[in-house]
Amino acid sequence: MSAASARASSATISPSRKLVTLINVFTVEPANQRQLLELLGRATETSVRHAPGFISASLHRGLDGTKVTMYAQWRSVEDYQAMRENPAPLPYLQQALAIATFDPGIYEVVETYSGAASVEIAT
């Protein structure tokens, strides 16, 4: 199993898991989307993923080039807040904020739904 597969397999969206979810939508100029993805990836890989209570994260690239969304799962709001107080990811986040704006929110999973296409993808 590759490192990317191992990371991807840890993200499970289910109301029974009782995790908190950070959904952070960044708005960026299309010319800077790749740079933003790289910055967020490095911040996550080098420090965020090692924080106590971190469960998983996934980065999503908007097809029009103007959005990057991070979906991150945490054991608790307190764990997420503690990570925010850690200075290690700060340089990456400062660089990201120099090229993008963001709109974060903290959520809990209420319900999930699957369609017939999910069976085709899973096989």
Secondary structure, DSSP 4 states (H G I P E B T S, - for coil): --HHHHHHHT----GGG--EEEEEEEEE-GGGHHHHHHHHHHHHHHTGGGSTTEEEEEEEE-TTSSEEEEEEEES-HHHHHHHHT-STTHHHHHHHHHHEEEEEEEE--------HHHHHHH-
